[in-house]
Amino acid sequence: MNKETKIIGALGAITLAIMIGGALLLGNSSGSNSSSPAPIVVDTKLLMGESSYVKGLKDAKVQIVEFSDFQCPACAAADPIVKKINQDYADRIYFVYRHFPLPQHKNAVTASLASEAAGKQDKFWEMHDLLFEKQDAWAEQNNAKDIFISYAKDLGLNEDQFKSDLDDQSLKDKINADSVDGERLNVNSTPTFYINGSKYTGSLGYEQMKSVIDSQLQ
């Protein structure tokens, strides 16, 4: 009887230990979220796209790459933070914008094309800003292309050239190349940021991004 009691007691202790360990593991897993992401180092060769639009100096100590979708609400929410970071750090950082239009966003690819078409007339960043600022006005519309043409007019672009460039296969290829690189980097949501090769998923707050940058600048 004593022997059986000891065996039952030992089994009970082992079961309890497994349950506690499992609870701790689950707690740690559920505690990690986009607001405080753990950095994941990636292959930096895939980060810089050909002819990507950038801000800052290429040899800056801190390089930030954003994979973004113009129709993504989280990307629009992150944009003012990204803008402030670029203003505050200027040439101390190198910022690279890359396209990652998500398939569930029906106008995302066309929006990316609009930004690239504007870029052919040196107005990429101006169109970039307009697309995020006015996201609610075009995101679910069936005439997004016409809306983007109106934005081109507002920016003083050559309308005929802009329309032609919206169908430019080389621009479509560029956007697709960005998406392929993102997929190879296991990007599966937007925005996704890479700060000196470390991956951060989700919309980072200003203070959080500033803290990461400051630690890299030291």
Rosetta silent file (secondary structure, phi, psi, omega in degrees, C-alpha in Angstrom):
SEQUENCE: MNKETKIIGALGAITLAIMIGGALLLGNSSGSNSSSPAPIVVDTKLLMGESSYVKGLKDAKVQIVEFSDFQCPACAAADPIVKKINQDYADRIYFVYRHFPLPQHKNAVTASLASEAAGKQDKFWEMHDLLFEKQDAWAEQNNAKDIFISYAKDLGLNEDQFKSDLDDQSLKDKINADSVDGERLNVNSTPTFYINGSKYTGSLGYEQMKSVIDSQLQ
SCORE:     score description
SCORE:     0.000 S_00000001
   1 L     0.000  -43.747  177.715    0.000    0.000    0.000 S_00000001
   2 H   -60.555  -39.538 -178.650    2.837    2.362    0.881 S_00000001
   3 H   -65.337  -42.901  179.076    4.496    1.551   -2.385 S_00000001
   4 H   -63.504  -40.963 -179.874    1.329    2.282   -4.351 S_00000001
   5 H   -61.544  -42.094  179.121    0.852    5.523   -2.453 S_00000001
   6 H   -63.241  -42.780 -179.234    4.407    6.589   -3.268 S_00000001
   7 H   -63.060  -46.132  179.896    3.924    5.781   -6.966 S_00000001
   8 H   -61.667  -41.053  179.365    0.624    7.693   -7.110 S_00000001
   9 H   -64.297  -40.072  179.457    2.237   10.594   -5.295 S_00000001
  10 H   -65.984  -42.955  178.235    5.164   10.661   -7.693 S_00000001
  11 H   -62.993  -38.928  178.590    2.886   10.565  -10.703 S_00000001
  12 H   -63.587  -40.147  179.382    0.845   13.386   -9.241 S_00000001
  13 H   -65.557  -41.020  179.181    3.963   15.517   -8.739 S_00000001
  14 H   -64.207  -44.332  179.402    5.107   14.895  -12.297 S_00000001
  15 H   -60.720  -43.338  179.817    1.672   15.792  -13.672 S_00000001
  16 H   -62.817  -41.039 -179.982    1.602   18.970  -11.599 S_00000001
  17 H   -63.290  -41.325  179.362    5.069   19.950  -12.833 S_00000001
  18 H   -64.080  -42.469 -179.728    4.004   19.431  -16.451 S_00000001
  19 H   -63.424  -41.978  179.607    0.861   21.523  -15.922 S_00000001
  20 H   -65.787  -43.955  179.458    2.821   24.361  -14.315 S_00000001
  21 H   -61.276  -42.563  178.797    5.443   24.273  -17.058 S_00000001
  22 H   -63.648  -39.829  179.381    2.757   24.345  -19.721 S_00000001
  23 H   -65.113  -39.974  178.797    1.014   27.279  -18.056 S_00000001
  24 H   -65.653  -42.184  179.675    4.261   29.232  -17.873 S_00000001
  25 H   -63.302  -42.655  179.055    5.023   28.518  -21.524 S_00000001
  26 H   -64.617  -39.736  179.178    1.522   29.572  -22.572 S_00000001
  27 H   -62.794  -42.027  179.124    1.794   32.728  -20.491 S_00000001
  28 H   -65.863  -38.739 -178.451    5.085   33.674  -22.121 S_00000001
  29 H   -67.418  -45.213 -177.464    3.683   33.002  -25.577 S_00000001
  30 H   -73.154  -17.922 -178.743    0.512   35.040  -25.090 S_00000001
  31 H   -79.234  -17.124 -179.878    2.467   37.855  -23.505 S_00000001
  32 L   -89.115  123.048 -178.677    4.433   38.596  -26.681 S_00000001
  33 L  -141.926 -178.408 -173.651    2.536   40.945  -28.978 S_00000001
  34 L   -68.841  -19.910 -178.254    3.072   43.611  -31.609 S_00000001
  35 L   -76.212  -22.645  177.337    3.375   46.380  -29.014 S_00000001
  36 L  -140.201   68.612 -173.144    6.560   44.863  -27.594 S_00000001
  37 L   -74.344  149.104  172.841    7.972   42.568  -30.292 S_00000001
  38 L   -85.408  128.148 -178.793   11.075   40.478  -29.902 S_00000001
  39 L   -65.194  140.492  178.177   13.535   41.405  -32.655 S_00000001
  40 E  -122.712  117.735 -177.625   14.266   38.672  -35.203 S_00000001
  41 E   -76.649  134.691 -175.538   17.468   39.049  -37.209 S_00000001
  42 L  -125.245  176.198  177.859   17.000   38.401  -40.936 S_00000001
  43 L   -72.661  108.726 -174.804   18.994   38.187  -44.157 S_00000001
  44 H   -68.898  -17.558  179.395   19.846   41.826  -44.864 S_00000001
  45 H   -64.696  -24.185 -178.656   20.521   41.074  -48.558 S_00000001
  46 H   -89.039   -7.283 -172.048   16.760   40.824  -49.088 S_00000001
  47 L   -78.216  -40.077 -174.062   15.935   44.103  -47.380 S_00000001
  48 L   -91.786  114.051  178.978   17.074   46.678  -49.929 S_00000001
  49 L   -84.192  162.473  176.312   15.041   46.639  -53.125 S_00000001
  50 L   -73.489  129.947  177.077   16.194   47.956  -56.466 S_00000001
  51 L    61.728   28.071  175.632   15.209   51.598  -56.950 S_00000001
  52 L   -67.131  151.414  175.968   13.379   51.765  -53.619 S_00000001
  53 E   -84.568  134.867 -171.009   12.416   55.221  -52.411 S_00000001
  54 E  -135.155  164.316  171.361   14.515   56.277  -49.469 S_00000001
  55 E  -134.096  148.702  178.434   15.187   59.084  -47.011 S_00000001
  56 E    89.812 -167.274 -177.204   18.424   59.929  -45.235 S_00000001
  57 L  -102.064  135.084 -175.906   21.988   58.826  -45.899 S_00000001
  58 L   -61.842  -31.309 -178.511   22.794   55.316  -47.079 S_00000001
  59 L   -92.757   16.705  177.505   25.821   55.043  -44.792 S_00000001
  60 L   -62.153  153.393 -176.677   23.835   56.099  -41.693 S_00000001
  61 L   -67.556  -28.428 -178.448   24.410   53.984  -38.612 S_00000001
  62 E  -117.267  124.859  176.835   20.726   52.987  -38.432 S_00000001
  63 E  -113.658  128.259 -179.551   18.849   51.571  -41.421 S_00000001
  64 E  -119.601  124.579  176.685   15.066   51.198  -41.264 S_00000001
  65 E  -115.621  129.909  177.080   13.126   49.246  -43.879 S_00000001
  66 E  -115.971  126.327  168.128    9.332   49.288  -43.877 S_00000001
  67 E   -95.992  121.043 -168.178    7.169   46.802  -45.774 S_00000001
  68 E  -140.319  160.800 -179.522    3.841   48.565  -46.112 S_00000001
  69 L  -130.652  121.358 -176.178    0.403   48.508  -47.747 S_00000001
  70 L   -63.256  -22.094  179.885   -1.292   51.802  -48.617 S_00000001
  71 L   -93.628   -2.423 -178.103   -4.741   50.322  -47.883 S_00000001
  72 L   -79.390  120.284  179.245   -3.705   48.914  -44.495 S_00000001
  73 H   -59.272  -37.444  179.547   -5.248   50.923  -41.601 S_00000001
  74 H   -65.687  -34.093  177.348   -2.360   50.025  -39.291 S_00000001
  75 H   -67.760  -40.398  177.806    0.102   51.382  -41.883 S_00000001
  76 H   -64.448  -37.901  178.526   -1.845   54.635  -42.088 S_00000001
  77 H   -68.455  -33.283 -179.079   -1.787   54.875  -38.287 S_00000001
  78 H   -77.728  -22.600 -172.455    1.968   54.233  -38.247 S_00000001
  79 H   -58.394  -44.721  177.515    2.738   56.792  -40.951 S_00000001
  80 H   -60.482  -32.730  177.930    2.718   59.920  -38.717 S_00000001
  81 H   -68.426  -44.811  178.829    5.112   58.127  -36.362 S_00000001
  82 H   -61.614  -41.058  179.250    7.422   57.187  -39.238 S_00000001
  83 H   -60.764  -46.246 -178.837    7.277   60.783  -40.483 S_00000001
  84 H   -64.674  -39.130  177.178    8.236   62.170  -37.086 S_00000001
  85 H   -60.727  -46.022  179.332   11.075   59.668  -36.767 S_00000001
  86 H   -63.736  -37.652  178.110   12.425   60.748  -40.160 S_00000001
  87 H   -68.784  -43.881 -174.989   12.131   64.424  -39.221 S_00000001
  88 H   -72.366  -33.949 -175.727   13.733   64.012  -35.802 S_00000001
  89 H  -101.603  -20.127  174.358   16.626   61.816  -36.901 S_00000001
  90 H    45.952 -120.729 -173.707   17.106   63.144  -40.453 S_00000001
  91 H   -78.976    1.019  176.488   20.485   62.000  -41.821 S_00000001
  92 H   -79.996  -11.868  176.016   21.270   59.872  -38.762 S_00000001
  93 E  -128.753  162.228  176.703   19.003   57.162  -40.179 S_00000001
  94 E  -123.479  114.225 -174.916   18.401   55.646  -43.610 S_00000001
  95 E  -108.380  131.173 -177.847   14.739   54.865  -44.278 S_00000001
  96 E  -122.573  127.098  177.312   13.609   52.551  -47.093 S_00000001
  97 E   -99.899  130.031  177.752    9.989   52.135  -48.192 S_00000001
  98 E  -130.746  145.246 -176.331    8.969   48.822  -49.758 S_00000001
  99 E   -83.027  138.555  171.876    5.625   47.675  -51.096 S_00000001
 100 L  -148.471   66.972 -178.856    3.717   44.752  -49.634 S_00000001
 101 L   -66.225  125.704 -177.849    0.110   45.059  -50.840 S_00000001
 102 L   -80.845  142.785 -174.580   -2.018   42.461  -49.092 S_00000001
 103 L   -62.802  -25.628 -179.015   -4.335   40.320  -51.273 S_00000001
 104 L   -78.011   -8.445  179.209   -7.419   41.122  -49.189 S_00000001
 105 L  -100.345  105.003 -168.376   -7.073   44.837  -50.003 S_00000001
 106 L   -64.933  -26.355 -177.224   -8.630   45.283  -53.432 S_00000001
 107 L  -106.882    6.806 -174.092   -7.081   48.689  -54.186 S_00000001
 108 H   -66.035  -42.786 -179.389   -3.668   48.178  -52.571 S_00000001
 109 H   -65.912  -43.154  179.346   -1.778   47.240  -55.747 S_00000001
 110 H   -63.372  -36.608  177.232   -3.294   50.145  -57.688 S_00000001
 111 H   -64.826  -41.749  176.602   -2.334   52.484  -54.856 S_00000001
 112 H   -61.438  -41.424  177.378    1.242   51.217  -54.994 S_00000001
 113 H   -63.150  -38.531  178.255    1.226   51.813  -58.744 S_00000001
 114 H   -61.755  -41.302  179.461   -0.081   55.352  -58.179 S_00000001
 115 H   -65.721  -41.313 -179.797    2.813   56.088  -55.837 S_00000001
 116 H   -70.203  -37.257  176.793    5.342   54.688  -58.301 S_00000001
 117 H   -64.041  -40.397  175.919    3.742   56.543  -61.222 S_00000001
 118 H   -65.042  -34.375  178.852    4.001   59.760  -59.214 S_00000001
 119 H   -62.861  -30.655  178.155    7.604   58.836  -58.479 S_00000001
 120 L   -67.674  -13.991  174.487    8.376   58.900  -62.189 S_00000001
 121 L  -115.220   25.835  175.425    7.551   62.608  -61.959 S_00000001
 122 L    63.088   32.106  178.825    9.547   63.055  -58.713 S_00000001
 123 L  -130.151   34.623 -179.736    6.465   63.093  -56.491 S_00000001
 124 H   -59.580  -52.878 -174.001    6.591   59.666  -54.827 S_00000001
 125 H   -66.426  -32.239  177.089    6.610   60.941  -51.263 S_00000001
 126 H   -65.588  -43.583  177.361    3.886   63.487  -51.969 S_00000001
 127 H   -68.861  -40.824  175.417    1.606   60.755  -53.363 S_00000001
 128 H   -51.097  -49.104 -177.890    2.666   58.423  -50.539 S_00000001
 129 H   -66.086  -42.934 -179.880    1.476   60.996  -47.992 S_00000001
 130 H   -62.177  -41.708 -177.834   -1.801   61.681  -49.829 S_00000001
 131 H   -62.517  -39.889  177.953   -2.655   57.994  -50.089 S_00000001
 132 H   -74.473  -42.275 -178.525   -2.304   57.510  -46.348 S_00000001
 133 H   -63.376  -35.083 -176.261   -3.984   60.779  -45.392 S_00000001
 134 L  -108.090   23.081 -175.289   -6.999   60.071  -47.630 S_00000001
 135 H   -52.484  -42.475 -178.089   -7.099   56.304  -47.186 S_00000001
 136 H   -63.649  -24.257 -176.296  -10.742   56.293  -46.065 S_00000001
 137 H   -78.865  -21.539 -175.253  -11.776   58.121  -49.250 S_00000001
 138 H  -124.916  -16.655 -168.641  -10.499   55.469  -51.680 S_00000001
 139 L   -53.540  -43.613 -175.203   -9.884   52.212  -49.799 S_00000001
 140 L  -110.277   13.192 -177.974  -13.190   50.509  -50.588 S_00000001
 141 L   -81.956  153.365  178.100  -14.181   52.418  -53.720 S_00000001
 142 L   -89.236   -8.076 -179.855  -14.647   50.792  -57.108 S_00000001
 143 L  -117.449   39.211 -175.967  -13.167   53.799  -58.938 S_00000001
 144 H   -56.644  -38.252 -178.778   -9.886   54.052  -57.038 S_00000001
 145 H   -59.226  -43.536  177.921   -7.925   54.586  -60.236 S_00000001
 146 H   -63.812  -37.572  178.267   -9.972   57.693  -61.051 S_00000001
 147 H   -63.624  -42.655 -179.340   -9.455   58.953  -57.511 S_00000001
 148 H   -66.584  -33.904  176.415   -5.690   58.511  -57.831 S_00000001
 149 H   -64.909  -36.781  176.867   -5.730   60.418  -61.119 S_00000001
 150 H   -66.501  -34.875  176.079   -7.445   63.281  -59.289 S_00000001
 151 H   -65.648  -38.668  178.692   -4.673   63.174  -56.675 S_00000001
 152 H   -60.895  -40.833  176.796   -2.122   63.375  -59.483 S_00000001
 153 H   -61.724  -45.112  179.969   -3.846   66.538  -60.711 S_00000001
 154 H   -58.747  -31.546 -178.891   -3.765   67.985  -57.197 S_00000001
 155 L   -88.277    0.822  177.668   -0.009   67.361  -57.131 S_00000001
 156 L    76.136   25.461 -179.546    0.469   69.080  -60.474 S_00000001
 157 L   -82.797  158.183  173.536    1.537   65.944  -62.315 S_00000001
 158 L   -70.983  114.197 -172.316    1.239   65.429  -66.043 S_00000001
 159 H   -64.349  -43.292 -179.039   -2.061   63.559  -66.225 S_00000001
 160 H   -63.360  -43.322  178.480   -1.428   61.712  -69.472 S_00000001
 161 H   -64.726  -41.410  179.866    1.961   60.480  -68.321 S_00000001
 162 H   -60.292  -46.654  178.742    0.533   59.456  -64.962 S_00000001
 163 H   -59.603  -43.334  179.478   -2.238   57.428  -66.623 S_00000001
 164 H   -63.129  -42.776 -177.515    0.271   55.745  -68.895 S_00000001
 165 H   -69.435  -23.373  175.933    2.609   54.937  -66.003 S_00000001
 166 L   -62.400  -22.298  178.897   -0.234   53.303  -64.052 S_00000001
 167 L  -106.086   11.262 -177.731   -0.041   50.561  -66.694 S_00000001
 168 L   -70.930  118.065 -177.543    3.766   50.439  -66.833 S_00000001
 169 H   -62.745  -32.946 -179.559    4.801   46.788  -66.544 S_00000001
 170 H   -64.064  -33.978  177.490    8.176   47.708  -65.051 S_00000001
 171 H   -71.520  -38.794  175.782    6.399   49.369  -62.117 S_00000001
 172 H   -62.329  -40.650  178.944    4.207   46.301  -61.631 S_00000001
 173 H   -64.421  -38.796  179.791    7.350   44.156  -61.665 S_00000001
 174 H   -63.949  -45.111  179.318    8.992   46.379  -59.068 S_00000001
 175 H   -63.599  -41.246  178.115    6.019   46.113  -56.713 S_00000001
 176 H   -64.630  -38.626  178.577    5.916   42.353  -57.221 S_00000001
 177 H   -62.789  -39.813  175.871    9.659   42.096  -56.514 S_00000001
 178 H   -60.090  -45.984 -179.062    9.126   43.899  -53.207 S_00000001
 179 H   -63.361  -40.139  179.363    6.360   41.462  -52.300 S_00000001
 180 H   -63.672  -44.585  177.164    8.501   38.447  -53.236 S_00000001
 181 H   -60.806  -41.348  178.149   11.371   39.703  -51.066 S_00000001
 182 H   -60.931  -42.839  178.467    8.891   40.262  -48.247 S_00000001
 183 H   -63.634  -39.099  178.484    7.581   36.728  -48.559 S_00000001
 184 H   -67.061  -25.057  176.619   11.137   35.353  -48.512 S_00000001
 185 L   -89.461    3.853 -178.423   11.657   37.331  -45.312 S_00000001
 186 L    65.956   29.909  170.749    8.464   35.792  -43.891 S_00000001
 187 L   -71.305  128.043  178.427    6.605   39.094  -43.856 S_00000001
 188 L  -135.203    8.357  176.601    2.941   38.202  -43.399 S_00000001
 189 L  -155.877  163.146  179.215    1.414   41.414  -42.082 S_00000001
 190 L  -128.458  149.060   -5.332    1.835   45.157  -42.432 S_00000001
 191 L   -78.092  150.070  170.590    3.482   47.264  -41.359 S_00000001
 192 E  -121.859  127.769 -178.278    6.622   45.235  -40.789 S_00000001
 193 E  -111.483  146.244  170.978    9.794   47.137  -39.881 S_00000001
 194 E  -123.277  118.463  178.930   13.429   46.083  -39.991 S_00000001
 195 E  -112.441  110.530 -173.934   15.786   48.171  -37.889 S_00000001
 196 L    49.752   42.376  174.462   19.393   47.251  -38.644 S_00000001
 197 L    87.846   -8.295  178.270   18.184   43.843  -39.787 S_00000001
 198 E   -93.997  134.187 -172.991   15.983   43.092  -36.783 S_00000001
 199 E   -90.997  133.430  176.093   12.315   42.489  -37.540 S_00000001
 200 E  -130.116  118.884 -177.345    9.481   44.232  -35.700 S_00000001
 201 E   -98.481  135.708  177.625    5.915   43.349  -36.647 S_00000001
 202 L   101.298  174.039 -177.568    3.045   45.744  -36.111 S_00000001
 203 L   -79.221  111.793  178.783    2.693   49.441  -35.534 S_00000001
 204 L   -82.443  137.319  173.917    5.508   50.613  -33.274 S_00000001
 205 L   -70.389  161.589 -178.474    4.828   53.599  -31.059 S_00000001
 206 H   -58.528  -48.524 -176.796    7.085   56.628  -31.376 S_00000001
 207 H   -63.662  -36.740  179.129    8.807   56.071  -28.026 S_00000001
 208 H   -67.125  -45.401  179.065    9.388   52.402  -28.756 S_00000001
 209 H   -65.040  -41.259  178.835   10.891   53.087  -32.168 S_00000001
 210 H   -59.987  -41.753 -179.707   12.953   55.939  -30.733 S_00000001
 211 H   -62.617  -42.445  179.288   14.276   53.644  -27.998 S_00000001
 212 H   -64.958  -44.328 -178.810   15.383   51.026  -30.542 S_00000001
 213 H   -64.534  -45.499 -179.194   17.049   53.654  -32.743 S_00000001
 214 H   -60.027  -38.043 -179.603   18.799   55.346  -29.826 S_00000001
 215 H   -67.193  -32.361  178.844   20.206   52.018  -28.650 S_00000001
 216 H   -76.969  -27.351 -179.600   21.629   51.427  -32.152 S_00000001
 217 H   -79.568  -16.934 -177.448   23.117   54.908  -32.333 S_00000001
 218 L   -69.162    0.000    0.000   25.064   54.513  -29.095 S_00000001
